[in-house]
């Protein structure tokens, strides 16, 4: 009896393996890991923004529009629930990506503003934060590229025969992915026109500003 049960289990395992069950599971775990890294890097960027805004305010407090936009964009991102299930909901994924794109654009504007303020550019805190932001943007690109690749592999695994039969029975569908348009929106910095003359350095150094 025991030998018969083991034989049945072995046969079932062979069938599941042959119909792609195991591979789909492996690919699904890879997507989850890649998505987690994307979220980690986006969070790192969001965490840098309050201190960056604080330092810029010390030298360019009258740039209210730019400062307000980046603060509001960060708040919009914080208000979204970025869970592993988000990749299974194309509409929610698109909303999340738009919010991140808006934040990236607002952050780019904030950094461009600094080009008009030599004393701000010379501030040690600003230079350090700028370097951290640039490093984080690079890590975001790497994480997104990895996610794109793993999702492509997963989507192929659930759409091709005979895996598609298993996916249909189990209710597994393709996952949302980033697009070329998304990449362009994130990587292209917006143009900025300066209407105000550079403000004088504040009496108190911006290095003492906290957030």
DRENPA-3360 file (N, C-alpha, C; in nm, 2 decimals, always signed):
BEGIN
1 = XXXXXXXX = +0.08/-0.12/+0.00/+0.00/+0.00/+0.00/+0.09/+0.13/+0.00 ~ +0.19/+0.12/+0.09/+0.28/+0.24/+0.10/+0.35/+0.26/-0.03 ~ +0.40/+0.15/-0.09/+0.47/+0.16/-0.22/+0.38/+0.21/-0.33 ~ +0.25/+0.17/-0.33/+0.16/+0.22/-0.43/+0.14/+0.37/-0.41 ~ +0.13/+0.42/-0.29/+0.11/+0.56/-0.26/+0.23/+0.64/-0.31 ~ +0.35/+0.59/-0.28/+0.47/+0.66/-0.33/+0.47/+0.66/-0.48 ~ +0.43/+0.56/-0.54/+0.43/+0.55/-0.69/+0.33/+0.65/-0.75 ~ +0.22/+0.67/-0.68/+0.12/+0.76/-0.73/+0.17/+0.91/-0.71;
9 = XXXXXXXX = +0.23/+0.93/-0.60/+0.29/+1.06/-0.57/+0.40/+1.10/-0.67 ~ +0.48/+1.00/-0.70/+0.59/+1.02/-0.80/+0.54/+1.05/-0.94 ~ +0.43/+0.97/-0.97/+0.37/+0.99/-1.10/+0.30/+1.13/-1.11 ~ +0.24/+1.18/-1.00/+0.18/+1.31/-1.00/+0.28/+1.42/-1.01 ~ +0.40/+1.40/-0.94/+0.50/+1.50/-0.95/+0.56/+1.51/-1.09 ~ +0.57/+1.39/-1.16/+0.62/+1.39/-1.29/+0.52/+1.47/-1.39 ~ +0.39/+1.44/-1.37/+0.30/+1.52/-1.45/+0.30/+1.67/-1.43 ~ +0.31/+1.71/-1.30/+0.32/+1.85/-1.27/+0.44/+1.91/-1.33;
17 = XXXXXXXX = +0.55/+1.84/-1.32/+0.68/+1.89/-1.37/+0.67/+1.91/-1.52 ~ +0.61/+1.81/-1.58/+0.60/+1.81/-1.73/+0.51/+1.91/-1.78 ~ +0.41/+1.95/-1.71/+0.32/+2.06/-1.75/+0.36/+2.20/-1.71 ~ +0.48/+2.21/-1.65/+0.53/+2.34/-1.62/+0.50/+2.40/-1.49 ~ +0.43/+2.32/-1.40/+0.39/+2.37/-1.27/+0.52/+2.42/-1.19 ~ +0.62/+2.34/-1.18/+0.74/+2.37/-1.11/+0.81/+2.50/-1.16 ~ +0.82/+2.50/-1.30/+0.89/+2.62/-1.36/+0.81/+2.75/-1.34 ~ +0.68/+2.74/-1.35/+0.60/+2.86/-1.32/+0.62/+2.91/-1.18;
25 = XXXXXXXX = +0.62/+2.81/-1.08/+0.65/+2.85/-0.94/+0.78/+2.92/-0.93 ~ +0.88/+2.86/-0.99/+1.02/+2.92/-0.98/+1.02/+3.06/-1.04 ~ +0.95/+3.08/-1.16/+0.95/+3.21/-1.22/+0.87/+3.31/-1.14 ~ +0.76/+3.26/-1.07/+0.68/+3.35/-0.99/+0.76/+3.40/-0.87 ~ +0.84/+3.31/-0.81/+0.93/+3.36/-0.70/+1.03/+3.46/-0.74 ~ +1.08/+3.44/-0.86/+1.18/+3.53/-0.92/+1.12/+3.67/-0.94 ~ +1.00/+3.67/-0.99/+0.93/+3.80/-1.00/+0.91/+3.87/-0.87 ~ +0.86/+3.79/-0.77/+0.84/+3.85/-0.64/+0.97/+3.91/-0.58;
33 = XXXXXXXX = +1.08/+3.84/-0.60/+1.21/+3.89/-0.55/+1.25/+4.02/-0.62 ~ +1.23/+4.02/-0.76/+1.27/+4.14/-0.84/+1.18/+4.25/-0.80 ~ +1.05/+4.23/-0.78/+0.96/+4.34/-0.74/+1.00/+4.40/-0.61 ~ +1.03/+4.31/-0.51/+1.07/+4.36/-0.38/+1.19/+4.45/-0.39 ~ +1.29/+4.42/-0.48/+1.40/+4.51/-0.49/+1.37/+4.64/-0.56 ~ +1.28/+4.64/-0.65/+1.23/+4.76/-0.71/+1.17/+4.85/-0.60 ~ +1.08/+4.79/-0.52/+1.02/+4.87/-0.41/+1.12/+4.92/-0.31 ~ +1.22/+4.85/-0.28/+1.33/+4.89/-0.19/+1.40/+5.01/-0.24;
41 = XXXXXXXX = +1.43/+5.01/-0.37/+1.50/+5.13/-0.43/+1.41/+5.25/-0.44 ~ +1.28/+5.23/-0.47/+1.19/+5.34/-0.48/+1.18/+5.40/-0.34 ~ +1.17/+5.32/-0.24/+1.16/+5.37/-0.10/+1.29/+5.44/-0.06 ~ +1.40/+5.40/-0.10/+1.53/+5.47/-0.07/+1.52/+5.61/-0.13 ~ +1.47/+5.62/-0.25/+1.47/+5.75/-0.31/+1.37/+5.84/-0.24 ~ +1.25/+5.79/-0.20/+1.16/+5.87/-0.13/+1.21/+5.91/+0.01 ~ +1.29/+5.83/+0.07/+1.35/+5.86/+0.20/+1.45/+5.98/+0.20 ~ +1.51/+5.99/+0.08/+1.61/+6.10/+0.06/+1.55/+6.23/+0.04;
49 = XXXXXXXX = +1.43/+6.24/-0.01/+1.37/+6.36/-0.05/+1.35/+6.47/+0.06 ~ +1.29/+6.43/+0.18/+1.27/+6.53/+0.28/+1.40/+6.61/+0.31 ~ +1.51/+6.55/+0.33/+1.64/+6.62/+0.36/+1.68/+6.70/+0.24 ~ +1.66/+6.65/+0.12/+1.70/+6.73/+0.00/+1.62/+6.85/-0.01 ~ +1.49/+6.84/+0.01/+1.40/+6.96/+0.01/+1.44/+7.06/+0.11 ~ +1.47/+7.01/+0.23/+1.51/+7.10/+0.34/+1.64/+7.18/+0.31 ~ +1.74/+7.12/+0.25/+1.86/+7.18/+0.21/+1.84/+7.29/+0.10 ~ +1.76/+7.25/+0.00/+1.73/+7.34/-0.11/+1.65/+7.46/-0.06;
57 = XXXXXXXX = +1.56/+7.44/+0.03/+1.48/+7.55/+0.09/+1.57/+7.65/+0.15 ~ +1.68/+7.61/+0.21/+1.77/+7.70/+0.28/+1.83/+7.81/+0.18 ~ +1.84/+7.77/+0.05/+1.90/+7.86/-0.04/+1.80/+7.91/-0.15 ~ +1.70/+7.84/-0.17/+1.60/+7.88/-0.27/+1.46/+7.86/-0.22 ~ +1.43/+7.93/-0.11/+1.30/+7.91/-0.05/+1.19/+7.97/-0.14 ~ +1.22/+8.06/-0.23/+1.12/+8.12/-0.32/+1.08/+8.03/-0.44 ~ +1.15/+7.92/-0.45/+1.12/+7.82/-0.56/+1.00/+7.73/-0.51 ~ +0.90/+7.79/-0.46/+0.79/+7.72/-0.39/+0.72/+7.62/-0.48;
65 = XXXXXXXX = +0.71/+7.65/-0.61/+0.64/+7.56/-0.70/+0.71/+7.43/-0.72 ~ +0.84/+7.44/-0.74/+0.92/+7.31/-0.75/+0.92/+7.23/-0.62 ~ +0.94/+7.30/-0.51/+0.95/+7.24/-0.38/+0.81/+7.17/-0.35 ~ +0.70/+7.24/-0.38/+0.57/+7.19/-0.35/+0.54/+7.06/-0.43 ~ +0.58/+7.07/-0.56/+0.55/+6.96/-0.65/+0.62/+6.83/-0.61 ~ +0.75/+6.84/-0.57/+0.82/+6.72/-0.52/+0.77/+6.67/-0.39 ~ +0.72/+6.76/-0.30/+0.66/+6.71/-0.18/+0.53/+6.64/-0.20 ~ +0.45/+6.70/-0.29/+0.32/+6.64/-0.32/+0.33/+6.51/-0.39;
73 = XXXXXXXX = +0.43/+6.50/-0.48/+0.45/+6.38/-0.56/+0.50/+6.26/-0.46 ~ +0.58/+6.30/-0.36/+0.62/+6.20/-0.27/+0.51/+6.15/-0.18 ~ +0.42/+6.24/-0.15/+0.30/+6.21/-0.07/+0.21/+6.12/-0.15 ~ +0.19/+6.14/-0.28/+0.11/+6.05/-0.36/+0.16/+5.91/-0.37 ~ +0.30/+5.90/-0.38/+0.36/+5.77/-0.38/+0.34/+5.70/-0.24 ~ +0.35/+5.77/-0.14/+0.34/+5.71/+0.00/+0.20/+5.67/+0.02 ~ +0.10/+5.73/-0.05/-0.04/+5.69/-0.03/-0.08/+5.56/-0.10 ~ +0.01/+5.51/-0.19/-0.03/+5.39/-0.26/+0.02/+5.26/-0.19;
81 = XXXXXXXX = -0.06/+5.16/-0.20/-0.02/+5.03/-0.13/+0.06/+4.95/-0.24 ~ +0.19/+4.94/-0.21/+0.28/+4.86/-0.31/+0.30/+4.73/-0.25 ~ +0.21/+4.63/-0.28/+0.22/+4.50/-0.23/+0.26/+4.41/-0.34 ~ +0.30/+4.28/-0.31/+0.34/+4.19/-0.42/+0.22/+4.16/-0.51 ~ +0.10/+4.17/-0.47/-0.02/+4.15/-0.55/-0.04/+4.26/-0.66 ~ +0.03/+4.37/-0.64/+0.01/+4.48/-0.73/+0.05/+4.44/-0.87 ~ +0.15/+4.35/-0.89/+0.19/+4.32/-1.02/+0.09/+4.23/-1.10 ~ -0.01/+4.19/-1.02/-0.12/+4.11/-1.09/-0.24/+4.19/-1.13;
89 = XXXXXXXX = -0.23/+4.32/-1.10/-0.34/+4.42/-1.13/-0.28/+4.52/-1.22 ~ -0.30/+4.51/-1.36/-0.25/+4.61/-1.45/-0.29/+4.75/-1.42 ~ -0.41/+4.77/-1.39/-0.46/+4.91/-1.36/-0.39/+4.97/-1.24 ~ -0.38/+4.89/-1.13/-0.31/+4.94/-1.01/-0.16/+4.96/-1.04 ~ -0.10/+4.87/-1.12/+0.04/+4.88/-1.15/+0.07/+5.01/-1.23 ~ -0.02/+5.04/-1.33/-0.01/+5.16/-1.41/-0.02/+5.28/-1.32 ~ -0.11/+5.28/-1.22/-0.13/+5.40/-1.13/+0.00/+5.42/-1.05 ~ +0.05/+5.30/-1.00/+0.17/+5.31/-0.92/+0.29/+5.36/-1.00;
97 = XXXXXXXX = +0.30/+5.31/-1.12/+0.41/+5.36/-1.21/+0.40/+5.51/-1.25 ~ +0.28/+5.55/-1.27/+0.26/+5.70/-1.30/+0.30/+5.78/-1.18 ~ +0.26/+5.74/-1.06/+0.30/+5.81/-0.94/+0.45/+5.82/-0.92 ~ +0.52/+5.71/-0.95/+0.67/+5.70/-0.94/+0.73/+5.79/-1.05 ~ +0.67/+5.79/-1.17/+0.72/+5.87/-1.28/+0.70/+6.02/-1.24 ~ +0.59/+6.06/-1.18/+0.57/+6.20/-1.14/+0.67/+6.24/-1.04 ~ +0.70/+6.15/-0.95/+0.80/+6.18/-0.84/+0.94/+6.19/-0.90 ~ +0.97/+6.11/-1.00/+1.10/+6.12/-1.06/+1.11/+6.25/-1.14;
105 = XXXXXXXX = +1.01/+6.29/-1.21/+1.01/+6.42/-1.28/+1.02/+6.54/-1.19 ~ +0.95/+6.53/-1.08/+0.96/+6.64/-0.98/+1.09/+6.65/-0.92 ~ +1.15/+6.54/-0.89/+1.29/+6.53/-0.83/+1.39/+6.58/-0.93 ~ +1.37/+6.55/-1.06/+1.46/+6.60/-1.16/+1.46/+6.76/-1.16 ~ +1.34/+6.81/-1.15/+1.32/+6.96/-1.15/+1.39/+7.02/-1.03 ~ +1.38/+6.95/-0.92/+1.44/+7.01/-0.80/+1.59/+7.01/-0.81 ~ +1.65/+6.91/-0.87/+1.79/+6.90/-0.89/+1.84/+7.00/-1.00 ~ +1.76/+7.02/-1.10/+1.79/+7.12/-1.20/+1.80/+7.26/-1.14;
113 = XXXXXXXX = +1.71/+7.29/-1.05/+1.70/+7.42/-0.98/+1.84/+7.46/-0.92 ~ +1.90/+7.36/-0.86/+2.03/+7.38/-0.80/+2.14/+7.44/-0.89 ~ +2.12/+7.41/-1.02/+2.22/+7.46/-1.11/+2.22/+7.62/-1.12 ~ +2.11/+7.68/-1.07/+2.10/+7.82/-1.07/+2.15/+7.89/-0.94 ~ +2.20/+7.80/-0.85/+2.24/+7.85/-0.72/+2.37/+7.80/-0.68 ~ +2.48/+7.87/-0.72/+2.62/+7.82/-0.69/+2.64/+7.79/-0.55 ~ +2.59/+7.87/-0.45/+2.61/+7.85/-0.31/+2.55/+7.72/-0.26 ~ +2.43/+7.69/-0.32/+2.36/+7.56/-0.29/+2.44/+7.44/-0.34;
121 = XXXXXXXX = +2.50/+7.46/-0.46/+2.58/+7.35/-0.52/+2.70/+7.32/-0.44 ~ +2.75/+7.43/-0.37/+2.87/+7.41/-0.29/+2.85/+7.36/-0.15 ~ +2.72/+7.35/-0.11/+2.69/+7.30/+0.02/+2.72/+7.15/+0.03 ~ +2.79/+7.11/+0.13/+2.84/+6.97/+0.15/+2.72/+6.88/+0.16 ~ +2.62/+6.92/+0.24/+2.50/+6.83/+0.25/+2.43/+6.81/+0.12 ~ +2.42/+6.91/+0.04/+2.35/+6.90/-0.09/+2.43/+6.81/-0.18 ~ +2.56/+6.82/-0.18/+2.64/+6.74/-0.27/+2.63/+6.59/-0.23 ~ +2.63/+6.57/-0.10/+2.61/+6.43/-0.05/+2.48/+6.37/-0.09;
129 = XXXXXXXX = +2.37/+6.45/-0.07/+2.23/+6.41/-0.10/+2.22/+6.39/-0.25 ~ +2.28/+6.48/-0.33/+2.27/+6.46/-0.47/+2.34/+6.33/-0.52 ~ +2.45/+6.30/-0.46/+2.52/+6.18/-0.50/+2.44/+6.06/-0.46 ~ +2.37/+6.06/-0.35/+2.29/+5.95/-0.30/+2.17/+5.93/-0.40 ~ +2.11/+6.05/-0.44/+2.00/+6.04/-0.53/+2.04/+5.98/-0.66 ~ +2.15/+6.02/-0.71/+2.20/+5.97/-0.84/+2.23/+5.82/-0.83 ~ +2.29/+5.78/-0.72/+2.32/+5.64/-0.70/+2.19/+5.56/-0.69 ~ +2.09/+5.61/-0.63/+1.97/+5.54/-0.61/+1.90/+5.53/-0.75;
137 = XXXXXXXX = +1.90/+5.64/-0.83/+1.84/+5.63/-0.96/+1.91/+5.52/-1.04 ~ +2.04/+5.50/-1.03/+2.11/+5.39/-1.10/+2.06/+5.26/-1.05 ~ +2.04/+5.25/-0.92/+2.00/+5.12/-0.87/+1.85/+5.09/-0.90 ~ +1.77/+5.20/-0.92/+1.63/+5.18/-0.96/+1.63/+5.12/-1.10 ~ +1.72/+5.18/-1.19/+1.73/+5.13/-1.33/+1.77/+4.98/-1.33 ~ +1.87/+4.95/-1.25/+1.91/+4.81/-1.25/+1.80/+4.72/-1.20 ~ +1.73/+4.76/-1.09/+1.62/+4.68/-1.04/+1.50/+4.66/-1.13 ~ +1.47/+4.77/-1.20/+1.36/+4.77/-1.30/+1.40/+4.67/-1.41;
145 = XXXXXXXX = +1.52/+4.68/-1.46/+1.56/+4.60/-1.57/+1.55/+4.45/-1.53 ~ +1.59/+4.42/-1.41/+1.58/+4.28/-1.36/+1.44/+4.24/-1.35 ~ +1.35/+4.33/-1.30/+1.21/+4.30/-1.30/+1.15/+4.27/-1.43 ~ +1.19/+4.36/-1.53/+1.14/+4.34/-1.67/+1.17/+4.20/-1.72 ~ +1.30/+4.16/-1.70/+1.34/+4.03/-1.75/+1.27/+3.92/-1.68 ~ +1.26/+3.92/-1.55/+1.19/+3.81/-1.48/+1.04/+3.80/-1.52 ~ +0.98/+3.92/-1.54/+0.84/+3.91/-1.57/+0.82/+3.86/-1.71 ~ +0.91/+3.89/-1.80/+0.90/+3.84/-1.94/+0.91/+3.69/-1.93;
153 = XXXXXXXX = +1.01/+3.63/-1.85/+1.02/+3.49/-1.84/+0.90/+3.42/-1.78 ~ +0.84/+3.49/-1.68/+0.72/+3.43/-1.62/+0.60/+3.44/-1.72 ~ +0.58/+3.55/-1.79/+0.47/+3.56/-1.88/+0.48/+3.46/-1.99 ~ +0.60/+3.43/-2.04/+0.62/+3.33/-2.14/+0.59/+3.19/-2.09 ~ +0.63/+3.17/-1.96/+0.60/+3.04/-1.90/+0.45/+3.01/-1.88 ~ +0.37/+3.11/-1.87/+0.23/+3.08/-1.85/+0.15/+3.09/-1.98 ~ +0.21/+3.14/-2.08/+0.14/+3.15/-2.21/+0.17/+3.04/-2.31 ~ +0.28/+2.97/-2.29/+0.32/+2.87/-2.39/+0.27/+2.73/-2.35;
161 = XXXXXXXX = +0.24/+2.65/-2.45/+0.19/+2.52/-2.43/+0.31/+2.42/-2.39 ~ +0.29/+2.33/-2.30/+0.17/+2.29/-2.23/+0.15/+2.37/-2.10 ~ +0.25/+2.46/-2.06/+0.23/+2.53/-1.94/+0.10/+2.61/-1.93 ~ +0.06/+2.66/-2.05/-0.07/+2.74/-2.05/-0.19/+2.66/-2.00 ~ -0.19/+2.53/-2.01/-0.30/+2.45/-1.96/-0.30/+2.45/-1.81 ~ -0.18/+2.43/-1.75/-0.17/+2.44/-1.61/-0.20/+2.58/-1.55 ~ -0.15/+2.68/-1.62/-0.18/+2.82/-1.58/-0.33/+2.84/-1.58 ~ -0.40/+2.79/-1.69/-0.54/+2.81/-1.70/-0.62/+2.75/-1.59;
169 = XXXXXXXX = -0.58/+2.62/-1.55/-0.65/+2.55/-1.44/-0.62/+2.62/-1.31 ~ -0.50/+2.67/-1.29/-0.46/+2.73/-1.16/-0.50/+2.87/-1.15 ~ -0.55/+2.93/-1.26/-0.59/+3.07/-1.26/-0.47/+3.17/-1.26 ~ -0.35/+3.12/-1.31/-0.24/+3.21/-1.32/-0.24/+3.29/-1.45 ~ -0.22/+3.42/-1.44/-0.23/+3.51/-1.55/-0.09/+3.58/-1.57 ~ -0.07/+3.65/-1.68/+0.05/+3.73/-1.70/+0.05/+3.84/-1.60 ~ +0.17/+3.89/-1.57/+0.19/+4.00/-1.48/+0.22/+4.13/-1.55 ~ +0.19/+4.24/-1.48/+0.21/+4.37/-1.54/+0.36/+4.40/-1.55;
177 = XXXXXXXX = +0.40/+4.48/-1.65/+0.55/+4.51/-1.67/+0.57/+4.65/-1.70 ~ +0.69/+4.70/-1.69/+0.72/+4.83/-1.73/+0.73/+4.84/-1.88 ~ +0.71/+4.96/-1.94/+0.72/+4.97/-2.08/+0.83/+5.07/-2.12 ~ +0.86/+5.07/-2.25/+0.96/+5.16/-2.30/+0.92/+5.30/-2.27 ~ +0.79/+5.34/-2.28/+0.75/+5.47/-2.25/+0.78/+5.51/-2.10 ~ +0.76/+5.41/-2.02/+0.79/+5.43/-1.87/+0.93/+5.47/-1.86 ~ +1.02/+5.39/-1.92/+1.17/+5.42/-1.91/+1.20/+5.56/-1.96 ~ +1.14/+5.60/-2.07/+1.17/+5.74/-2.12/+1.13/+5.84/-2.03;
185 = XXXXXXXX = +1.01/+5.82/-1.97/+0.95/+5.92/-1.87/+1.04/+5.94/-1.75 ~ +1.10/+5.83/-1.71/+1.18/+5.83/-1.59/+1.32/+5.89/-1.62 ~ +1.38/+5.85/-1.73/+1.52/+5.88/-1.76/+1.54/+6.02/-1.82 ~ +1.43/+6.08/-1.88/+1.45/+6.21/-1.94/+1.42/+6.33/-1.85 ~ +1.52/+6.41/-1.81/+1.49/+6.52/-1.72/+1.42/+6.63/-1.79 ~ +1.32/+6.69/-1.73/+1.25/+6.80/-1.79/+1.33/+6.93/-1.80 ~ +1.29/+7.02/-1.89/+1.35/+7.15/-1.90/+1.30/+7.24/-1.80 ~ +1.38/+7.34/-1.76/+1.34/+7.43/-1.65/+1.38/+7.57/-1.70;
193 = XXXXXXXX = +1.28/+7.66/-1.68/+1.31/+7.81/-1.70/+1.31/+7.88/-1.57 ~ +1.41/+7.96/-1.55/+1.43/+8.03/-1.42/+1.38/+8.17/-1.45 ~ +1.28/+8.21/-1.36/+1.23/+8.35/-1.37/+1.28/+8.44/-1.26 ~ +1.34/+8.38/-1.16/+1.38/+8.46/-1.05/+1.53/+8.46/-1.04 ~ +1.59/+8.57/-0.99/+1.73/+8.58/-0.97/+1.77/+8.49/-0.85 ~ +1.89/+8.44/-0.85/+1.94/+8.36/-0.74/+1.93/+8.43/-0.61 ~ +1.88/+8.36/-0.51/+1.87/+8.43/-0.38/+2.00/+8.42/-0.31 ~ +2.02/+8.52/-0.22/+2.14/+8.52/-0.14/+2.14/+8.41/-0.04;
201 = XXXXXXXX = +2.26/+8.37/+0.00/+2.27/+8.25/+0.10/+2.21/+8.29/+0.23 ~ +2.14/+8.20/+0.30/+2.08/+8.24/+0.42/+2.18/+8.26/+0.53 ~ +2.14/+8.34/+0.63/+2.23/+8.37/+0.74/+2.28/+8.25/+0.81 ~ +2.19/+8.15/+0.83/+2.22/+8.02/+0.89/+2.25/+7.92/+0.79 ~ +2.36/+7.85/+0.80/+2.40/+7.75/+0.70/+2.29/+7.65/+0.69 ~ +2.26/+7.60/+0.56/+2.16/+7.50/+0.54/+2.21/+7.37/+0.59 ~ +2.33/+7.35/+0.62/+2.38/+7.22/+0.67/+2.32/+7.19/+0.81 ~ +2.27/+7.29/+0.87/+2.21/+7.27/+1.01/+2.06/+7.24/+1.00;
209 = XXX = +2.01/+7.24/+0.87/+1.87/+7.22/+0.85/+1.84/+7.07/+0.87 ~ +1.74/+7.04/+0.94/+1.70/+6.89/+0.96/+1.56/+6.87/+0.91 ~ +1.52/+6.74/+0.90/+1.38/+6.71/+0.86/+1.33/+6.60/+0.93;
% end
